[in-house]
Amino acid sequence: MASLAQLRTTMLGTIVLTLVIFVGFLGAVSLLYSAATEMNLSPLDTLLGSIVLAFIFLGFQFLISPSIVAWSTRLHYLKQGEYPWLEKTVRELTSASQVTMPKLAIVPSPAPNAFVFGNSSSNMTLAVHEGLLRQLNEDEVKGVLAHELGHIKHRDSIVMTVLSAIPLLAYIIARSTLFIGTGGRDRDKSAGYLAIAGIIALMVYFVAQLLVLKLSRLREHFSDAYSGYLTGSPRSLESALTKIAYGLSLHPEETQGVRALFISDPALAKSEVRGVLDRRREYDLDHDGVLDERELQLAMEKEARSMWTGVNEAFSTHPPTYKRILLLRQIENEIRQGAGEDQIYRRI
């Protein structure tokens, strides 16, 4: 049984655990680097120096990440009155959820998707793809918007911006130390130390990445639940997720660096729909040659029983679409029974 308190505890626990692993990693790398370069620095000096540099990197990444997202997605910020329905709907939802009105933007992409980003609760951007507005009806779009506002309310974007920088930094260190340690002809003691540091960095990258991905999937479930509560219609988001998964499977993959921000990961959607289409005849229950929304949902549930689904999920930024759909159905029953905001998360 989950709650908002559990989400906050999980977020805090993941941050602390990741930082502890990372600091330990920096200490080990500092000692190895000091030994490799034969610098006359104490272990404490090298560790403190590494921590300072790491926090400078994290701070820099935190400050510039919104600009990188905006540039890489080629979004267009909306002026007041440019898209009245979208502005009105978001304003109503933000008022109901008691969050600060985000800046609105449109991404010139036919792929149906949406995301929020920013580095403070008062400076968030909600971006919607053109494809989402074209392929979904207004109730479905409203469900997606409420999901994104859930991320703002839960401060997901801020936490994930900080956390995602840690495995990235470990990966950069791994690449550089392994290249120095094994790239040349010298097989001396220094190269060996650097190679060991690189291997440790790769291990830290792998563990930290798994922790970040697990938290990323959890936050999607919480935002799905919040969308159902805020709109009072979990079925709208359920329908939207099915259409989004199918729509994403028809388009080239989006910018890799922002996949975790999207309401649905294009790579995961392609994989899910591909598995369904490979067995089209089996899932086409009415034998009309077309998989309708209900048939696609049932097919996704059946595909989920595959052993590889559970394995792939551990390396995904988002939960499988079928899991999100099943959760929304449970939340719909909770809402019918009069569940409040604190109670809608207990099915997660």
C-alpha positions in Angstrom: 0.0 0.0 0.0 1.6 3.2 -1.2 1.1 6.9 -0.2 2.6 10.2 -1.1 4.7 9.9 2.1 6.1 6.7 0.7 7.0 8.4 -2.6 8.8 11.2 -0.7 10.6 8.6 1.4 11.6 6.5 -1.6 12.9 9.7 -3.4 14.9 10.7 -0.4 16.2 7.2 0.2 17.2 6.8 -3.4 19.1 10.2 -3.3 20.9 9.3 -0.1 21.8 5.8 -1.2 23.0 7.0 -4.6 25.1 9.7 -3.0 26.6 7.3 -0.5 27.6 5.0 -3.3 28.9 7.9 -5.3 30.9 9.4 -2.5 32.4 5.9 -1.8 33.2 5.6 -5.4 34.9 9.0 -5.5 37.0 8.0 -2.5 38.2 4.8 -4.2 38.9 6.6 -7.5 40.7 9.4 -5.6 43.0 6.9 -3.9 43.7 5.0 -7.1 44.3 8.2 -9.1 46.7 9.5 -6.4 48.6 6.2 -6.4 48.7 6.1 -10.2 50.1 9.6 -10.5 52.3 9.3 -7.4 50.9 12.6 -6.1 51.9 13.4 -2.6 48.3 14.1 -1.5 46.5 12.5 1.5 43.5 10.4 0.8 41.3 13.0 2.5 42.6 15.8 0.3 42.0 13.8 -2.9 38.5 12.7 -1.7 37.5 16.3 -0.8 38.8 17.6 -4.1 36.8 15.0 -6.0 33.6 15.7 -4.0 34.0 19.5 -4.7 34.4 18.9 -8.4 31.5 16.4 -8.4 29.2 19.0 -6.8 30.3 21.7 -9.2 29.4 19.3 -12.1 26.0 18.5 -10.5 25.3 22.2 -9.9 26.2 23.1 -13.4 24.1 20.3 -14.9 21.2 21.3 -12.7 21.3 24.9 -13.9 21.7 24.3 -17.6 19.5 21.2 -18.0 16.3 23.2 -18.8 18.0 25.0 -21.6 19.4 21.8 -23.0 15.9 20.2 -23.0 14.3 23.2 -24.6 17.0 23.3 -27.3 17.0 19.5 -28.0 13.3 19.3 -28.4 12.9 22.4 -30.6 9.9 23.5 -28.6 8.0 26.7 -29.1 6.9 28.7 -26.0 3.2 29.8 -26.3 2.3 33.4 -26.0 -0.9 34.3 -24.0 -4.0 33.6 -26.1 -2.1 31.6 -28.7 -3.8 28.3 -27.8 -6.8 29.2 -25.7 -8.2 25.7 -25.0 -4.8 24.4 -23.8 -4.1 27.4 -21.7 -7.6 27.4 -20.1 -7.4 23.7 -19.4 -4.0 23.8 -17.8 -5.0 26.9 -15.7 -8.0 25.0 -14.4 -6.0 21.9 -13.5 -3.2 23.9 -11.8 -5.8 25.8 -9.8 -7.3 22.5 -8.7 -4.0 20.9 -7.9 -2.6 24.1 -6.2 0.6 24.2 -8.2 2.2 27.2 -9.9 1.1 27.7 -13.5 3.8 26.3 -15.7 5.0 27.9 -19.0 3.3 26.2 -21.9 5.1 25.1 -25.1 4.4 23.1 -28.2 6.9 20.7 -29.8 6.7 20.5 -33.6 6.6 16.7 -33.7 3.8 14.4 -35.1 4.6 11.8 -32.3 2.0 11.9 -29.5 3.8 12.8 -26.3 4.1 15.4 -23.5 6.5 16.3 -20.7 7.4 18.8 -18.0 10.9 20.0 -17.0 12.5 22.7 -14.9 14.8 23.2 -11.9 12.3 24.8 -9.5 8.6 24.5 -8.7 8.0 28.1 -9.8 9.9 27.7 -13.1 8.5 24.7 -14.9 7.6 24.2 -18.5 4.8 21.9 -19.7 5.4 20.9 -23.3 2.9 19.2 -25.6 3.7 17.6 -28.9 1.5 18.6 -31.9 0.9 14.9 -32.5 -0.8 14.5 -29.1 -3.2 17.3 -29.7 -4.1 15.9 -33.1 -4.5 12.2 -32.2 -6.2 12.4 -28.8 -9.6 13.8 -27.9 -9.9 16.6 -25.3 -10.7 14.3 -22.4 -7.6 12.2 -23.2 -5.4 15.3 -23.5 -6.7 16.5 -20.2 -5.7 13.2 -18.6 -2.2 13.6 -20.0 -2.0 17.2 -18.8 -3.1 16.2 -15.3 -0.4 13.5 -15.3 2.3 16.0 -16.1 1.0 18.3 -13.4 1.3 15.4 -11.1 5.1 15.4 -11.8 5.2 19.1 -10.9 3.2 18.5 -7.6 5.5 15.6 -6.6 8.7 17.6 -7.6 9.8 14.7 -9.8 11.6 16.7 -12.4 13.8 18.4 -9.9 14.8 15.2 -8.1 15.4 13.3 -11.4 17.5 16.1 -12.8 19.9 15.8 -9.8 19.9 12.0 -9.7 20.4 11.5 -13.4 23.6 13.5 -13.3 25.3 10.9 -10.9 25.4 7.9 -13.2 26.3 10.3 -16.1 29.3 11.5 -14.1 30.3 7.9 -13.2 30.1 7.0 -16.9 32.3 9.9 -17.9 34.9 8.9 -15.3 34.7 5.3 -16.4 35.3 6.2 -20.1 38.2 8.5 -19.3 40.0 6.2 -16.9 39.6 3.1 -18.9 40.9 4.9 -22.0 43.9 6.2 -20.2 44.5 2.9 -18.3 44.2 0.5 -21.3 44.5 2.7 -24.3 48.3 3.0 -24.5 51.1 0.4 -24.8 52.3 1.0 -21.3 51.3 -1.7 -18.8 52.9 -0.2 -15.8 51.5 0.2 -12.3 49.9 3.6 -13.0 47.9 2.3 -15.9 46.7 -0.7 -13.8 45.4 1.6 -11.1 43.5 3.7 -13.6 42.0 0.6 -15.2 40.8 -0.5 -11.8 39.3 2.9 -11.2 37.5 2.7 -14.5 36.0 -0.8 -13.7 34.8 0.6 -10.3 33.2 3.6 -12.1 31.4 1.2 -14.5 30.0 -0.8 -11.6 28.8 2.4 -9.9 27.3 3.6 -13.1 25.3 0.4 -13.5 24.0 0.4 -9.9 23.2 4.1 -9.8 21.4 3.8 -13.2 19.2 0.9 -11.9 18.3 3.0 -8.8 17.4 6.0 -11.0 15.4 3.9 -13.4 13.4 2.3 -10.6 12.5 5.6 -9.1 11.6 6.9 -12.6 9.1 4.1 -13.0 7.6 4.6 -9.6 7.1 8.3 -10.2 5.2 7.5 -13.4 2.7 5.3 -11.5 2.2 8.1 -8.9 1.5 10.7 -11.6 -0.9 8.3 -13.4 -2.8 7.9 -10.1 -2.8 11.7 -9.5 -4.2 12.2 -13.0 -7.1 9.9 -12.3 -7.8 11.7 -9.1 -7.5 15.3 -10.5 -9.7 14.6 -13.6 -12.0 12.2 -11.9 -11.6 10.1 -15.0 -8.8 7.5 -14.9 -10.4 6.0 -18.1 -9.3 9.1 -20.1 -5.6 8.6 -19.3 -6.0 4.8 -19.9 -7.3 5.5 -23.4 -4.7 8.1 -23.9 -1.8 5.8 -23.0 -3.0 3.1 -25.4 -3.2 5.7 -28.3 0.1 7.2 -27.4 1.8 3.7 -27.4 0.4 2.9 -30.8 1.2 6.4 -32.2 4.8 6.4 -31.0 5.3 3.0 -32.7 4.7 4.7 -36.0 7.3 7.5 -35.7 11.1 7.7 -35.5 12.4 7.6 -31.9 12.6 11.0 -30.1 15.7 12.6 -28.7 17.4 10.0 -26.5 18.4 12.4 -23.8 14.8 13.4 -22.8 13.1 10.0 -23.1 12.7 9.8 -19.3 10.7 13.0 -19.3 8.0 11.9 -21.7 4.7 10.5 -20.6 5.6 7.4 -22.6 9.0 6.2 -23.7 9.1 5.9 -27.5 11.5 3.0 -27.4 9.4 1.0 -25.0 6.2 1.8 -27.0 7.8 0.5 -30.1 8.8 -2.7 -28.4 5.4 -3.3 -26.9 3.5 -2.6 -30.1 5.9 -4.7 -32.2 5.3 -7.7 -29.9 1.6 -7.3 -30.4 1.7 -6.8 -34.1 3.8 -9.9 -34.5 0.9 -11.9 -33.2 -1.9 -9.8 -34.8 -4.0 -12.8 -35.8 -4.0 -14.1 -32.3 -5.1 -10.8 -30.8 -7.6 -9.8 -33.5 -10.6 -11.2 -31.7 -13.3 -10.0 -34.1 -11.1 -10.9 -37.1 -11.6 -7.6 -38.9 -7.9 -7.1 -39.6 -7.6 -4.2 -37.2 -6.7 -4.1 -33.5 -9.0 -1.8 -31.8 -8.3 -0.1 -28.5 -9.8 -2.9 -26.4 -7.9 -5.6 -28.3 -4.7 -3.7 -28.0 -5.1 -3.4 -24.2 -5.8 -7.2 -23.9 -2.9 -8.0 -26.1 -0.5 -5.9 -24.0 -1.7 -7.7 -20.9 -1.0 -11.0 -22.5 2.4 -9.9 -23.7 3.3 -8.9 -20.2 3.4 -12.5 -19.1 6.6 -13.0 -21.2 9.7 -13.6 -19.1 11.5 -10.9 -21.0 9.0 -8.3 -20.1 10.1 -8.3 -16.4 13.8 -8.3 -17.4 13.3 -5.4 -19.8 11.3 -3.4 -17.2 14.3 -3.2 -14.9 16.2 -1.2 -17.6 13.2 1.0 -18.6 12.4 4.6 -17.6 8.7 3.8 -17.7 6.5 0.9 -16.5 5.0 -1.3 -19.2 1.8 0.3 -20.6 -0.3 -2.7 -19.5 0.7 -2.1 -15.8 -0.3 1.5 -16.0 -3.6 0.6 -17.5 -4.3 -2.0 -14.8 -3.4 0.5 -12.1 -5.8 3.1 -13.6 -8.6 0.6 -13.6 -8.0 -0.1 -9.9 -7.9 3.7 -9.2 -11.2 4.1 -11.0 -12.8 1.7 -8.5 -11.2 3.5 -5.6 -12.6 6.8 -6.9 -16.1 5.3 -7.2 -15.8 4.3 -3.6 -15.0 7.9 -2.6 -11.3 7.6 -2.1 -9.5 10.9 -1.5 -6.1 12.1 -2.7 -4.2 10.3 0.0 -6.0 7.0 -0.7 -5.6 6.8 -4.5 -1.9 5.7 -4.2 -2.5 2.6 -2.1 -2.8 0.4 -5.2 0.7 1.2 -6.4 
